[in-house]
Every structure is written in structure tokens, then in C-alpha cells.
């Protein structure tokens, strides 16, 4: 192939109890990207539609991730990248991860798949580092692997794909305010108590067990965050109201998507997920802030070829 067009999924990171280690890919929310082989060496970003982002590769997360891959490749040519941004930067649903993961996955396909999925995650993490000053993998891993993923270790990098119960759906509300990941990290405490750690480890283990067993009540009981949520939720207008009304509508659990401001809820079945979406809309209409609401199943494929 000389060119490829791919869908780059939005992602929900942390999933309440898995800060920096847990994430999931969405099925029908994401960016699109066209990548072409070029006789010119290096990376060229030719077009970005939907958002005002830099075309210079060293200042664009897709460019940085692509350059990281090329540095490890023996390919003598280069690539041209065209990005169709549908995920707003600073939304909390993995805008930078979609670009970073999408471009390395596409280039790997055009080169005949010389790199493993784990290596692609490492390349994509360099794009995340540009965006947030931290090379985290909780968004790019599910974007590449699909479904739920656990980052068991960062040194060395170890990503574990997790099963997704068939009836699990995500509802996301995105208030049209920007919360940069780099800024939201600055408000976090660097130390926790042993009691907080025990609570969080129990919930993370419970959530993973719930995914393996398709135990929806266990998944719901485990979607709790006693460490990050109390701090970051202050930055999101109406967070407590959205969470309360989502639970009343039947959601299994509700939390902050990544660094925010998006709020996610997981539900058993599309109908309940839709009711949660309606409750989110009704709640947020009382705030003087524009918003988007999405309902999606969990994307099993991650980045994928589209026509």
C-alpha cells in the first residue's frame, strides 16, 4: 500500500480507579487520518481539518510519534499525514492519543507491520509526552490494542489487554471548556495514605475481575476513585450533579474521563446508556456552557482501516 485511511478512536483513561494504568477505546467516537508514503525523507503534516493545530512535525503530537517510529525504522523514505480532527484538544477523551496512536499504527501498516503493538504504544507515548509533559500510556494503549487495557508496568513497558463484557456501553458528556492534562496534573497530590491505596487497589482489582466475569454489579461497585476525583472534579462545573443524575438513570458508575472536563458513565445495555445521556443533557442545560454527549459501545479494534 502507498496510502491508508484510518479511524483513530477516542479513549477514556483512568476509568475511575486506574489512574495512568487503565483505559478503554470507544467504538464510534474518534478522528480520521490519511497517511501516504513519500519519496521525501521524514514526516510532513500536509493538512489538519477541524482544529487549529501546528503543522510542524516537532510541535504536533502525531509528528513527534511518527518521528519516534522512523528513528527505529530502516525505511529510507518518509510519510505525509493528513489529520481530520473530530476530538477537541483538552476534552479528556484522548485527542492527543488518537493522533499519536493513529499515525504510528498507519505507518506500521504501510511498512508491512515490522513493529509490535507494544512498540507502537512506546512510539505513541512520545506524542503524549509533548502534550502533557508525561509519557503516559493509558490512552494510547487502548487506542492501539482496542477494548480495555491495563498498563501493568512502565519500566519496562507491559500492556495487558483485558476482556470487554458484550453489554457494556459508555456515555460521555463533554462540557465545552478546556482542561489541559498538563494543568490538571499540577493540582494532584504526590502522596497518598495507605488507607487510600488499599481502597484504590481493591477497586482496580474488582473492576478487572468484573470485566473477566462480565459481572456488571461488580464493575459498578468498583468504579470509585477516592484519590484523583475529589481534586479534579472541582475543575468541572456540575460534576456532582451529573454523577448523581447518571446513577439515578441506571448507570453502573460515573467518573472523570482522563483529566476532564469530560465525564463518563458505564452502563449495562444501550437503552440504559441512552437514558443516562438524556439525564446528562437535562442536567447540563441548566449551566451556561455548551456541551456534546456521546453514547458508544467499547471499540474492540482500536485504530482501524476505513474506506
C-alpha angles and dihedrals in degrees: 000000000000096000138018136191117209141183112230110201128225113238141206112223130199092014088214102289102038106070110189092347108065131061145148136208123233121227104217107019119082152084132285126225137185118205123187133186113245134196088221114088122243132018127313123186103205102176141008118190125188100024138047101244132149119273092203105104095220090057098043123077092224091051093049093048092047092049090051089056094045090052089062095040130087091215110129098201133061143233139245117215129203116187127198104194115205096154112077116230112251092025096120095236099098107274094159091041092054091055094042096045095040096055097047092045091050094047090048090054092050090050093051098261101288092160130065123235089254091055090049089055089053091052092046091050088067089063089051089051090057091050100045107011088245125091095222124165105197092103103032094047096062090038089060102032098034126221119039120338134188121208097213093180139003097197099069098013111242120175121188119197112219130204122258120218109237097235097049116120133177127218117195131187116196114197108208095245125104123239110180115216091226091055095044090053091056092065094054123104116239096213133054133186123254089247091055091049092051091051092049096045090050092051094046091050090046093051093050091047089049091053092051093046097038085234102160097184089052090049089052095048089050097052093095130121119190095169114045104020098063089057103038095041089070088069093057118076112228095007097139092047093050092049094047095048093044091056091048088053090057106267117157090222143334135214149144115298107229110309092339159204086155115083121207134200128190120214140178106246135001096265093059091043088054091050088051089052090052091050091050091051093047091049097047096046086079090064123079092234129102116236145180126218125203132187116196143160117232111278109237096190106045112199109017142173117263130184 
